[in-house]
Amino acid sequence: MSRKSDQTQGIRHAAEMKRKITIARAKTALNELQQQKKIINFNTVAKQAGISSAWLYKNMKDEIGALREQSTSRHQIKQASSAQISKASHQAVIYTLKNKIKDLENANKQLKQQIELLYGQLACKE
């Protein structure tokens, strides 16, 4: 009976070591994602760590859930500022294009006046 107990104890020890290694991989993946300022969710952590998302749900649900909320709010702030930059960018393009149109209209007007002068000079010579 002692031998069987030793075997199960060895299996339990190996399973606990595997669990600790997997937790370390998940925490390393979380740190990397935070440093890279990427969105944190179960799928991104699982992919980065090379572990299943089911394992993460079972073992690290609270930790990833809290970090996911922080990551999502940070990402939403970035999207809002991007929208503001985009709107300002569009306005700058519109302003530039309107000025270009005015310049072209002035150039066109000058060319029409030159054509009229040349027609007048040509008519006087005949």
N, CA, C and O atoms as CSV, one atom per row, in Angstrom:
chain,resi,resn,atom,element,x,y,z
A,1,MET,N,N,0.807,-1.187,0.000
A,1,MET,CA,C,0.000,0.000,0.000
A,1,MET,C,C,0.854,1.257,0.000
A,1,MET,O,O,0.460,2.285,-0.549
A,2,SER,N,N,1.972,1.174,0.590
A,2,SER,CA,C,2.886,2.305,0.680
A,2,SER,C,C,3.407,2.702,-0.685
A,2,SER,O,O,3.580,3.887,-0.972
A,3,ARG,N,N,3.657,1.720,-1.519
A,3,ARG,CA,C,4.158,2.004,-2.861
A,3,ARG,C,C,3.126,2.791,-3.674
A,3,ARG,O,O,3.479,3.736,-4.379
A,4,LYS,N,N,1.856,2.400,-3.574
A,4,LYS,CA,C,0.791,3.085,-4.292
A,4,LYS,C,C,0.662,4.521,-3.782
A,4,LYS,O,O,0.434,5.437,-4.572
A,5,SER,N,N,0.799,4.718,-2.523
A,5,SER,CA,C,0.728,6.059,-1.942
A,5,SER,C,C,1.883,6.914,-2.446
A,5,SER,O,O,1.697,8.097,-2.729
A,6,ASP,N,N,3.072,6.329,-2.564
A,6,ASP,CA,C,4.229,7.052,-3.083
A,6,ASP,C,C,4.019,7.448,-4.540
A,6,ASP,O,O,4.407,8.541,-4.952
A,7,GLN,N,N,3.409,6.562,-5.315
A,7,GLN,CA,C,3.151,6.855,-6.724
A,7,GLN,C,C,2.158,8.005,-6.880
A,7,GLN,O,O,2.372,8.904,-7.693
A,8,THR,N,N,1.089,7.980,-6.114
A,8,THR,CA,C,0.105,9.056,-6.222
A,8,THR,C,C,0.684,10.367,-5.708
A,8,THR,O,O,0.366,11.441,-6.218
A,9,GLN,N,N,1.529,10.267,-4.703
A,9,GLN,CA,C,2.158,11.475,-4.193
A,9,GLN,C,C,3.100,12.061,-5.253
A,9,GLN,O,O,3.181,13.280,-5.401
A,10,GLY,N,N,3.794,11.218,-5.971
A,10,GLY,CA,C,4.676,11.673,-7.051
A,10,GLY,C,C,3.885,12.325,-8.178
A,10,GLY,O,O,4.302,13.340,-8.736
A,11,ILE,N,N,2.750,11.738,-8.504
A,11,ILE,CA,C,1.886,12.297,-9.548
A,11,ILE,C,C,1.344,13.656,-9.112
A,11,ILE,O,O,1.311,14.609,-9.889
A,12,ARG,N,N,0.925,13.718,-7.857
A,12,ARG,CA,C,0.415,15.000,-7.338
A,12,ARG,C,C,1.505,16.068,-7.357
A,12,ARG,O,O,1.253,17.221,-7.709
A,13,HIS,N,N,2.700,15.676,-6.978
A,13,HIS,CA,C,3.814,16.626,-6.982
A,13,HIS,C,C,4.103,17.114,-8.405
A,13,HIS,O,O,4.318,18.306,-8.624
A,14,ALA,N,N,4.107,16.193,-9.365
A,14,ALA,CA,C,4.356,16.564,-10.761
A,14,ALA,C,C,3.248,17.491,-11.278
A,14,ALA,O,O,3.527,18.446,-12.003
A,15,ALA,N,N,2.008,17.213,-10.910
A,15,ALA,CA,C,0.886,18.053,-11.342
A,15,ALA,C,C,1.005,19.454,-10.732
A,15,ALA,O,O,0.736,20.450,-11.402
A,16,GLU,N,N,1.405,19.525,-9.471
A,16,GLU,CA,C,1.573,20.830,-8.822
A,16,GLU,C,C,2.707,21.620,-9.468
A,16,GLU,O,O,2.591,22.833,-9.642
A,17,MET,N,N,3.783,20.959,-9.820
A,17,MET,CA,C,4.899,21.634,-10.498
A,17,MET,C,C,4.459,22.145,-11.867
A,17,MET,O,O,4.804,23.259,-12.262
A,18,LYS,N,N,3.706,21.334,-12.577
A,18,LYS,CA,C,3.202,21.739,-13.891
A,18,LYS,C,C,2.283,22.952,-13.751
A,18,LYS,O,O,2.333,23.869,-14.570
A,19,ARG,N,N,1.443,22.956,-12.712
A,19,ARG,CA,C,0.539,24.080,-12.467
A,19,ARG,C,C,1.331,25.359,-12.181
A,19,ARG,O,O,1.000,26.424,-12.703
A,20,LYS,N,N,2.361,25.256,-11.366
A,20,LYS,CA,C,3.184,26.430,-11.032
A,20,LYS,C,C,3.891,26.973,-12.275
A,20,LYS,O,O,3.980,28.187,-12.463
A,21,ILE,N,N,4.386,26.085,-13.110
A,21,ILE,CA,C,5.062,26.507,-14.345
A,21,ILE,C,C,4.065,27.203,-15.276
A,21,ILE,O,O,4.390,28.213,-15.900
A,22,THR,N,N,2.854,26.659,-15.363
A,22,THR,CA,C,1.834,27.248,-16.222
A,22,THR,C,C,1.414,28.621,-15.704
A,22,THR,O,O,1.204,29.544,-16.491
A,23,ILE,N,N,1.291,28.759,-14.383
A,23,ILE,CA,C,0.961,30.068,-13.798
A,23,ILE,C,C,2.070,31.066,-14.111
A,23,ILE,O,O,1.795,32.221,-14.435
A,24,ALA,N,N,3.312,30.628,-14.015
A,24,ALA,CA,C,4.433,31.523,-14.322
A,24,ALA,C,C,4.387,31.958,-15.784
A,24,ALA,O,O,4.637,33.123,-16.091
A,25,ARG,N,N,4.069,31.033,-16.684
A,25,ARG,CA,C,3.965,31.391,-18.102
A,25,ARG,C,C,2.836,32.387,-18.335
A,25,ARG,O,O,2.984,33.325,-19.118
A,26,ALA,N,N,1.707,32.185,-17.657
A,26,ALA,CA,C,0.572,33.094,-17.813
A,26,ALA,C,C,0.922,34.482,-17.283
A,26,ALA,O,O,0.597,35.483,-17.921
A,27,LYS,N,N,1.579,34.555,-16.130
A,27,LYS,CA,C,1.950,35.858,-15.566
A,27,LYS,C,C,2.988,36.561,-16.434
A,27,LYS,O,O,2.952,37.783,-16.578
A,28,THR,N,N,3.906,35.801,-17.008
A,28,THR,CA,C,4.876,36.390,-17.926
A,28,THR,C,C,4.163,36.955,-19.151
A,28,THR,O,O,4.485,38.051,-19.610
A,29,ALA,N,N,3.203,36.214,-19.675
A,29,ALA,CA,C,2.430,36.687,-20.827
A,29,ALA,C,C,1.659,37.951,-20.470
A,29,ALA,O,O,1.599,38.882,-21.273
A,30,LEU,N,N,1.073,37.998,-19.284
A,30,LEU,CA,C,0.353,39.199,-18.844
A,30,LEU,C,C,1.285,40.405,-18.787
A,30,LEU,O,O,0.936,41.491,-19.251
A,31,ASN,N,N,2.462,40.210,-18.220
A,31,ASN,CA,C,3.436,41.310,-18.134
A,31,ASN,C,C,3.848,41.789,-19.519
A,31,ASN,O,O,3.950,42.993,-19.754
A,32,GLU,N,N,4.086,40.856,-20.436
A,32,GLU,CA,C,4.483,41.233,-21.795
A,32,GLU,C,C,3.372,42.014,-22.493
A,32,GLU,O,O,3.633,43.015,-23.160
A,33,LEU,N,N,2.137,41.554,-22.337
A,33,LEU,CA,C,1.013,42.249,-22.967
A,33,LEU,C,C,0.836,43.646,-22.382
A,33,LEU,O,O,0.524,44.588,-23.110
A,34,GLN,N,N,1.032,43.783,-21.081
A,34,GLN,CA,C,0.929,45.103,-20.456
A,34,GLN,C,C,2.036,46.029,-20.955
A,34,GLN,O,O,1.781,47.199,-21.240
A,35,GLN,N,N,3.252,45.519,-21.063
A,35,GLN,CA,C,4.365,46.336,-21.535
A,35,GLN,C,C,4.158,46.767,-22.981
A,35,GLN,O,O,4.517,47.881,-23.363
A,36,GLN,N,N,3.582,45.885,-23.778
A,36,GLN,CA,C,3.324,46.195,-25.184
A,36,GLN,C,C,2.038,47.003,-25.357
A,36,GLN,O,O,1.687,47.392,-26.471
A,37,LYS,N,N,1.338,47.251,-24.246
A,37,LYS,CA,C,0.083,48.017,-24.241
A,37,LYS,C,C,-0.946,47.419,-25.197
A,37,LYS,O,O,-1.643,48.130,-25.920
A,38,LYS,N,N,-1.018,46.091,-25.176
A,38,LYS,CA,C,-2.001,45.389,-26.000
A,38,LYS,C,C,-3.238,45.088,-25.167
A,38,LYS,O,O,-3.207,45.147,-23.938
A,39,ILE,N,N,-4.311,44.769,-25.849
A,39,ILE,CA,C,-5.556,44.426,-25.158
A,39,ILE,C,C,-5.359,43.099,-24.432
A,39,ILE,O,O,-4.806,42.145,-24.979
A,40,ILE,N,N,-5.825,43.066,-23.188
A,40,ILE,CA,C,-5.699,41.854,-22.384
A,40,ILE,C,C,-7.067,41.206,-22.270
A,40,ILE,O,O,-8.024,41.810,-21.785
A,41,ASN,N,N,-7.141,39.960,-22.727
A,41,ASN,CA,C,-8.325,39.132,-22.520
A,41,ASN,C,C,-7.852,37.678,-22.466
A,41,ASN,O,O,-6.665,37.402,-22.634
A,42,PHE,N,N,-8.764,36.770,-22.236
A,42,PHE,CA,C,-8.370,35.377,-22.055
A,42,PHE,C,C,-7.696,34.810,-23.307
A,42,PHE,O,O,-6.733,34.049,-23.209
A,43,ASN,N,N,-8.203,35.179,-24.469
A,43,ASN,CA,C,-7.626,34.643,-25.707
A,43,ASN,C,C,-6.213,35.164,-25.962
A,43,ASN,O,O,-5.334,34.397,-26.354
A,44,THR,N,N,-5.986,36.463,-25.744
A,44,THR,CA,C,-4.650,37.007,-26.009
A,44,THR,C,C,-3.629,36.450,-25.029
A,44,THR,O,O,-2.492,36.166,-25.407
A,45,VAL,N,N,-4.035,36.292,-23.761
A,45,VAL,CA,C,-3.117,35.728,-22.762
A,45,VAL,C,C,-2.825,34.269,-23.089
A,45,VAL,O,O,-1.678,33.826,-23.027
A,46,ALA,N,N,-3.870,33.529,-23.437
A,46,ALA,CA,C,-3.685,32.113,-23.769
A,46,ALA,C,C,-2.749,31.949,-24.966
A,46,ALA,O,O,-1.871,31.086,-24.959
A,47,LYS,N,N,-2.933,32.762,-25.971
A,47,LYS,CA,C,-2.089,32.685,-27.167
A,47,LYS,C,C,-0.647,33.065,-26.838
A,47,LYS,O,O,0.288,32.396,-27.278
A,48,GLN,N,N,-0.462,34.136,-26.065
A,48,GLN,CA,C,0.879,34.596,-25.711
A,48,GLN,C,C,1.607,33.563,-24.851
A,48,GLN,O,O,2.805,33.342,-25.025
A,49,ALA,N,N,0.876,32.923,-23.914
A,49,ALA,CA,C,1.501,31.978,-22.988
A,49,ALA,C,C,1.577,30.566,-23.549
A,49,ALA,O,O,2.331,29.733,-23.046
A,50,GLY,N,N,0.802,30.296,-24.585
A,50,GLY,CA,C,0.783,28.945,-25.150
A,50,GLY,C,C,0.019,27.971,-24.268
A,50,GLY,O,O,0.388,26.802,-24.161
A,51,ILE,N,N,-1.054,28.454,-23.634
A,51,ILE,CA,C,-1.877,27.604,-22.785
A,51,ILE,C,C,-3.335,27.781,-23.202
A,51,ILE,O,O,-3.658,28.668,-23.993
A,52,SER,N,N,-4.203,26.938,-22.670
A,52,SER,CA,C,-5.599,27.004,-23.096
A,52,SER,C,C,-6.346,28.095,-22.326
A,52,SER,O,O,-6.051,28.378,-21.165
A,53,SER,N,N,-7.319,28.697,-23.008
A,53,SER,CA,C,-8.126,29.720,-22.345
A,53,SER,C,C,-9.009,29.078,-21.274
A,53,SER,O,O,-9.357,29.733,-20.292
A,54,ALA,N,N,-9.369,27.829,-21.446
A,54,ALA,CA,C,-10.167,27.132,-20.426
A,54,ALA,C,C,-9.383,27.038,-19.114
A,54,ALA,O,O,-9.946,27.223,-18.035
A,55,TRP,N,N,-8.082,26.749,-19.211
A,55,TRP,CA,C,-7.244,26.692,-18.008
A,55,TRP,C,C,-7.202,28.066,-17.343
A,55,TRP,O,O,-7.265,28.166,-16.117
A,56,LEU,N,N,-7.098,29.104,-18.133
A,56,LEU,CA,C,-7.057,30.452,-17.573
A,56,LEU,C,C,-8.368,30.794,-16.864
A,56,LEU,O,O,-8.348,31.366,-15.775
A,57,TYR,N,N,-9.509,30.450,-17.471
A,57,TYR,CA,C,-10.798,30.704,-16.832
A,57,TYR,C,C,-10.872,29.998,-15.478
A,57,TYR,O,O,-11.385,30.547,-14.503
A,58,LYS,N,N,-10.357,28.789,-15.439
A,58,LYS,CA,C,-10.440,27.989,-14.218
A,58,LYS,C,C,-9.488,28.487,-13.132
A,58,LYS,O,O,-9.832,28.454,-11.951
A,59,ASN,N,N,-8.303,28.944,-13.516
A,59,ASN,CA,C,-7.256,29.227,-12.530
A,59,ASN,C,C,-6.922,30.700,-12.323
A,59,ASN,O,O,-6.411,31.061,-11.263
A,60,MET,N,N,-7.192,31.560,-13.297
A,60,MET,CA,C,-6.775,32.957,-13.180
A,60,MET,C,C,-7.874,33.925,-13.606
A,60,MET,O,O,-7.586,35.013,-14.104
A,61,LYS,N,N,-9.115,33.539,-13.414
A,61,LYS,CA,C,-10.246,34.326,-13.897
A,61,LYS,C,C,-10.264,35.738,-13.311
A,61,LYS,O,O,-10.422,36.707,-14.055
A,62,ASP,N,N,-10.108,35.871,-12.009
A,62,ASP,CA,C,-10.197,37.188,-11.363
A,62,ASP,C,C,-9.075,38.115,-11.798
A,62,ASP,O,O,-9.310,39.285,-12.099
A,63,GLU,N,N,-7.856,37.591,-11.830
A,63,GLU,CA,C,-6.696,38.417,-12.191
A,63,GLU,C,C,-6.800,38.932,-13.625
A,63,GLU,O,O,-6.587,40.117,-13.882
A,64,ILE,N,N,-7.126,38.041,-14.550
A,64,ILE,CA,C,-7.237,38.455,-15.954
A,64,ILE,C,C,-8.447,39.359,-16.153
A,64,ILE,O,O,-8.400,40.294,-16.953
A,65,GLY,N,N,-9.528,39.085,-15.432
A,65,GLY,CA,C,-10.714,39.923,-15.542
A,65,GLY,C,C,-10.431,41.366,-15.139
A,65,GLY,O,O,-10.878,42.297,-15.809
A,66,ALA,N,N,-9.688,41.556,-14.045
A,66,ALA,CA,C,-9.354,42.904,-13.595
A,66,ALA,C,C,-8.446,43.611,-14.604
A,66,ALA,O,O,-8.655,44.781,-14.924
A,67,LEU,N,N,-7.450,42.900,-15.094
A,67,LEU,CA,C,-6.535,43.496,-16.072
A,67,LEU,C,C,-7.250,43.762,-17.396
A,67,LEU,O,O,-6.926,44.721,-18.098
A,68,ARG,N,N,-8.199,42.932,-17.727
A,68,ARG,CA,C,-8.966,43.135,-18.963
A,68,ARG,C,C,-9.745,44.439,-18.886
A,68,ARG,O,O,-9.807,45.183,-19.864
A,69,GLU,N,N,-10.342,44.725,-17.725
A,69,GLU,CA,C,-11.085,45.975,-17.555
A,69,GLU,C,C,-10.167,47.184,-17.730
A,69,GLU,O,O,-10.529,48.150,-18.402
A,70,GLN,N,N,-8.982,47.128,-17.127
A,70,GLN,CA,C,-8.018,48.228,-17.263
A,70,GLN,C,C,-7.597,48.395,-18.718
A,70,GLN,O,O,-7.540,49.511,-19.236
A,71,SER,N,N,-7.307,47.286,-19.360
A,71,SER,CA,C,-6.854,47.310,-20.749
A,71,SER,C,C,-7.935,47.867,-21.666
A,71,SER,O,O,-7.643,48.660,-22.561
A,72,THR,N,N,-9.174,47.461,-21.451
A,72,THR,CA,C,-10.280,47.914,-22.288
A,72,THR,C,C,-10.509,49.409,-22.123
A,72,THR,O,O,-10.721,50.115,-23.108
A,73,SER,N,N,-10.467,49.901,-20.882
A,73,SER,CA,C,-10.684,51.335,-20.674
A,73,SER,C,C,-9.550,52.142,-21.294
A,73,SER,O,O,-9.795,53.212,-21.851
A,74,ARG,N,N,-8.315,51.653,-21.210
A,74,ARG,CA,C,-7.177,52.341,-21.819
A,74,ARG,C,C,-7.318,52.356,-23.334
A,74,ARG,O,O,-7.000,53.355,-23.979
A,75,HIS,N,N,-7.789,51.262,-23.897
A,75,HIS,CA,C,-7.972,51.162,-25.346
A,75,HIS,C,C,-9.082,52.110,-25.809
A,75,HIS,O,O,-8.972,52.714,-26.876
A,76,GLN,N,N,-10.152,52.246,-25.013
A,76,GLN,CA,C,-11.243,53.148,-25.380
A,76,GLN,C,C,-10.779,54.596,-25.365
A,76,GLN,O,O,-11.207,55.389,-26.204
A,77,ILE,N,N,-9.908,54.956,-24.424
A,77,ILE,CA,C,-9.364,56.309,-24.379
A,77,ILE,C,C,-8.541,56.568,-25.636
A,77,ILE,O,O,-8.627,57.646,-26.223
A,78,LYS,N,N,-7.752,55.595,-26.050
A,78,LYS,CA,C,-6.953,55.741,-27.269
A,78,LYS,C,C,-7.855,55.929,-28.484
A,78,LYS,O,O,-7.561,56.748,-29.355
A,79,GLN,N,N,-8.950,55.176,-28.546
A,79,GLN,CA,C,-9.864,55.293,-29.684
A,79,GLN,C,C,-10.493,56.675,-29.716
A,79,GLN,O,O,-10.649,57.256,-30.790
A,80,ALA,N,N,-10.856,57.212,-28.556
A,80,ALA,CA,C,-11.464,58.539,-28.511
A,80,ALA,C,C,-10.474,59.596,-28.991
A,80,ALA,O,O,-10.837,60.484,-29.762
A,81,SER,N,N,-9.225,59.502,-28.535
A,81,SER,CA,C,-8.240,60.489,-28.970
A,81,SER,C,C,-7.930,60.320,-30.453
A,81,SER,O,O,-7.663,61.306,-31.140
A,82,SER,N,N,-7.960,59.107,-30.950
A,82,SER,CA,C,-7.747,58.880,-32.380
A,82,SER,C,C,-8.861,59.509,-33.195
A,82,SER,O,O,-8.619,60.048,-34.276
A,83,ALA,N,N,-10.075,59.444,-32.683
A,83,ALA,CA,C,-11.204,60.052,-33.395
A,83,ALA,C,C,-11.042,61.569,-33.441
A,83,ALA,O,O,-11.351,62.199,-34.452
A,84,GLN,N,N,-10.555,62.156,-32.344
A,84,GLN,CA,C,-10.341,63.596,-32.325
A,84,GLN,C,C,-9.241,63.982,-33.310
A,84,GLN,O,O,-9.368,64.967,-34.036
A,85,ILE,N,N,-8.173,63.207,-33.330
A,85,ILE,CA,C,-7.082,63.478,-34.269
A,85,ILE,C,C,-7.586,63.321,-35.692
A,85,ILE,O,O,-7.247,64.115,-36.569
A,86,SER,N,N,-8.381,62.316,-35.913
A,86,SER,CA,C,-8.907,62.072,-37.240
A,86,SER,C,C,-9.780,63.241,-37.699
A,86,SER,O,O,-9.697,63.665,-38.852
A,87,LYS,N,N,-10.614,63.761,-36.799
A,87,LYS,CA,C,-11.482,64.879,-37.156
A,87,LYS,C,C,-10.641,66.116,-37.467
A,87,LYS,O,O,-10.910,66.822,-38.440
A,88,ALA,N,N,-9.632,66.377,-36.651
A,88,ALA,CA,C,-8.752,67.525,-36.890
A,88,ALA,C,C,-7.996,67.355,-38.199
A,88,ALA,O,O,-7.791,68.317,-38.938
A,89,SER,N,N,-7.589,66.138,-38.475
A,89,SER,CA,C,-6.881,65.850,-39.718
A,89,SER,C,C,-7.778,66.108,-40.928
A,89,SER,O,O,-7.344,66.699,-41.918
A,90,HIS,N,N,-9.017,65.666,-40.839
A,90,HIS,CA,C,-9.961,65.894,-41.941
A,90,HIS,C,C,-10.196,67.388,-42.158
A,90,HIS,O,O,-10.273,67.857,-43.294
A,91,GLN,N,N,-10.308,68.120,-41.063
A,91,GLN,CA,C,-10.526,69.562,-41.187
A,91,GLN,C,C,-9.323,70.239,-41.835
A,91,GLN,O,O,-9.478,71.163,-42.633
A,92,ALA,N,N,-8.118,69.774,-41.486
A,92,ALA,CA,C,-6.920,70.351,-42.092
A,92,ALA,C,C,-6.873,70.061,-43.588
A,92,ALA,O,O,-6.493,70.925,-44.378
A,93,VAL,N,N,-7.254,68.860,-43.973
A,93,VAL,CA,C,-7.277,68.495,-45.395
A,93,VAL,C,C,-8.297,69.349,-46.133
A,93,VAL,O,O,-8.021,69.839,-47.229
A,94,ILE,N,N,-9.475,69.530,-45.540
A,94,ILE,CA,C,-10.515,70.354,-46.173
A,94,ILE,C,C,-10.018,71.784,-46.353
A,94,ILE,O,O,-10.199,72.374,-47.418
A,95,TYR,N,N,-9.400,72.340,-45.329
A,95,TYR,CA,C,-8.869,73.701,-45.399
A,95,TYR,C,C,-7.831,73.825,-46.519
A,95,TYR,O,O,-7.857,74.778,-47.298
A,96,THR,N,N,-6.929,72.863,-46.588
A,96,THR,CA,C,-5.890,72.870,-47.617
A,96,THR,C,C,-6.493,72.775,-49.013
A,96,THR,O,O,-6.076,73.489,-49.925
A,97,LEU,N,N,-7.469,71.896,-49.176
A,97,LEU,CA,C,-8.101,71.735,-50.495
A,97,LEU,C,C,-8.874,72.979,-50.909
A,97,LEU,O,O,-8.872,73.351,-52.082
A,98,LYS,N,N,-9.538,73.628,-49.949
A,98,LYS,CA,C,-10.261,74.869,-50.279
A,98,LYS,C,C,-9.277,75.946,-50.742
A,98,LYS,O,O,-9.551,76.664,-51.704
A,99,ASN,N,N,-8.149,76.059,-50.069
A,99,ASN,CA,C,-7.134,77.036,-50.489
A,99,ASN,C,C,-6.588,76.702,-51.877
A,99,ASN,O,O,-6.351,77.601,-52.684
A,100,LYS,N,N,-6.391,75.429,-52.152
A,100,LYS,CA,C,-5.894,75.004,-53.461
A,100,LYS,C,C,-6.913,75.361,-54.546
A,100,LYS,O,O,-6.538,75.810,-55.629
A,101,ILE,N,N,-8.188,75.165,-54.257
A,101,ILE,CA,C,-9.237,75.511,-55.226
A,101,ILE,C,C,-9.223,77.006,-55.505
A,101,ILE,O,O,-9.328,77.421,-56.659
A,102,LYS,N,N,-9.091,77.828,-54.451
A,102,LYS,CA,C,-9.036,79.283,-54.643
A,102,LYS,C,C,-7.847,79.673,-55.510
A,102,LYS,O,O,-7.974,80.502,-56.412
A,103,ASP,N,N,-6.693,79.076,-55.236
A,103,ASP,CA,C,-5.496,79.372,-56.036
A,103,ASP,C,C,-5.707,78.995,-57.499
A,103,ASP,O,O,-5.341,79.755,-58.394
A,104,LEU,N,N,-6.289,77.837,-57.742
A,104,LEU,CA,C,-6.538,77.397,-59.121
A,104,LEU,C,C,-7.568,78.276,-59.820
A,104,LEU,O,O,-7.435,78.561,-61.010
A,105,GLU,N,N,-8.594,78.710,-59.086
A,105,GLU,CA,C,-9.582,79.605,-59.677
A,105,GLU,C,C,-8.947,80.944,-60.057
A,105,GLU,O,O,-9.253,81.494,-61.115
A,106,ASN,N,N,-8.060,81.473,-59.198
A,106,ASN,CA,C,-7.350,82.719,-59.511
A,106,ASN,C,C,-6.443,82.544,-60.730
A,106,ASN,O,O,-6.396,83.415,-61.598
A,107,ALA,N,N,-5.730,81.430,-60.798
A,107,ALA,CA,C,-4.852,81.170,-61.935
A,107,ALA,C,C,-5.673,81.046,-63.218
A,107,ALA,O,O,-5.276,81.556,-64.266
A,108,ASN,N,N,-6.807,80.376,-63.132
A,108,ASN,CA,C,-7.690,80.219,-64.283
A,108,ASN,C,C,-8.220,81.579,-64.748
A,108,ASN,O,O,-8.299,81.843,-65.947
A,109,LYS,N,N,-8.575,82.423,-63.806
A,109,LYS,CA,C,-9.070,83.757,-64.135
A,109,LYS,C,C,-7.989,84.575,-64.846
A,109,LYS,O,O,-8.272,85.261,-65.828
A,110,GLN,N,N,-6.753,84.500,-64.350
A,110,GLN,CA,C,-5.646,85.219,-64.978
A,110,GLN,C,C,-5.379,84.712,-66.394
A,110,GLN,O,O,-5.115,85.501,-67.302
A,111,LEU,N,N,-5.449,83.406,-66.577
A,111,LEU,CA,C,-5.228,82.836,-67.904
A,111,LEU,C,C,-6.331,83.271,-68.880
A,111,LEU,O,O,-6.047,83.534,-70.049
A,112,LYS,N,N,-7.564,83.347,-68.421
A,112,LYS,CA,C,-8.665,83.816,-69.283
A,112,LYS,C,C,-8.443,85.273,-69.692
A,112,LYS,O,O,-8.708,85.649,-70.834
A,113,GLN,N,N,-7.953,86.096,-68.747
A,113,GLN,CA,C,-7.672,87.499,-69.067
A,113,GLN,C,C,-6.545,87.600,-70.104
A,113,GLN,O,O,-6.615,88.423,-71.016
A,114,GLN,N,N,-5.526,86.780,-69.969
A,114,GLN,CA,C,-4.422,86.776,-70.938
A,114,GLN,C,C,-4.919,86.353,-72.314
A,114,GLN,O,O,-4.490,86.906,-73.326
A,115,ILE,N,N,-5.814,85.382,-72.356
A,115,ILE,CA,C,-6.373,84.928,-73.634
A,115,ILE,C,C,-7.151,86.056,-74.286
A,115,ILE,O,O,-7.035,86.268,-75.493
A,116,GLU,N,N,-7.947,86.786,-73.502
A,116,GLU,CA,C,-8.707,87.906,-74.047
A,116,GLU,C,C,-7.772,88.971,-74.614
A,116,GLU,O,O,-8.025,89.509,-75.691
A,117,LEU,N,N,-6.695,89.276,-73.894
A,117,LEU,CA,C,-5.716,90.255,-74.388
A,117,LEU,C,C,-5.074,89.787,-75.694
A,117,LEU,O,O,-4.911,90.566,-76.633
A,118,LEU,N,N,-4.716,88.520,-75.736
A,118,LEU,CA,C,-4.088,87.996,-76.945
A,118,LEU,C,C,-5.057,88.009,-78.134
A,118,LEU,O,O,-4.659,88.325,-79.255
A,119,TYR,N,N,-6.347,87.659,-77.886
A,119,TYR,CA,C,-7.334,87.751,-78.957
A,119,TYR,C,C,-7.490,89.190,-79.429
A,119,TYR,O,O,-7.615,89.457,-80.624
A,120,GLY,N,N,-7.481,90.111,-78.470
A,120,GLY,CA,C,-7.576,91.539,-78.850
A,120,GLY,C,C,-6.398,91.977,-79.677
A,120,GLY,O,O,-6.580,92.681,-80.670
A,121,GLN,N,N,-5.193,91.588,-79.303
A,121,GLN,CA,C,-3.982,91.933,-80.072
A,121,GLN,C,C,-4.013,91.292,-81.455
A,121,GLN,O,O,-3.607,91.908,-82.440
A,122,LEU,N,N,-4.487,90.079,-81.521
A,122,LEU,CA,C,-4.577,89.377,-82.785
A,122,LEU,C,C,-5.614,90.066,-83.717
A,122,LEU,O,O,-5.393,90.176,-84.923
A,123,ALA,N,N,-6.689,90.502,-83.161
A,123,ALA,CA,C,-7.731,91.173,-83.942
A,123,ALA,C,C,-7.227,92.514,-84.472
A,123,ALA,O,O,-7.568,92.906,-85.588
A,124,CYS,N,N,-6.415,93.220,-83.679
A,124,CYS,CA,C,-5.887,94.505,-84.110
A,124,CYS,C,C,-4.895,94.330,-85.255
A,124,CYS,O,O,-4.816,95.214,-86.107
A,125,LYS,N,N,-4.163,93.280,-85.319
A,125,LYS,CA,C,-3.166,93.036,-86.354
A,125,LYS,C,C,-3.839,92.688,-87.683
A,125,LYS,O,O,-3.244,92.895,-88.741
A,126,GLU,N,N,-4.998,92.195,-87.652
A,126,GLU,CA,C,-5.659,91.783,-88.904
A,126,GLU,C,C,-6.354,92.905,-89.514
A,126,GLU,O,O,-6.967,92.751,-90.571
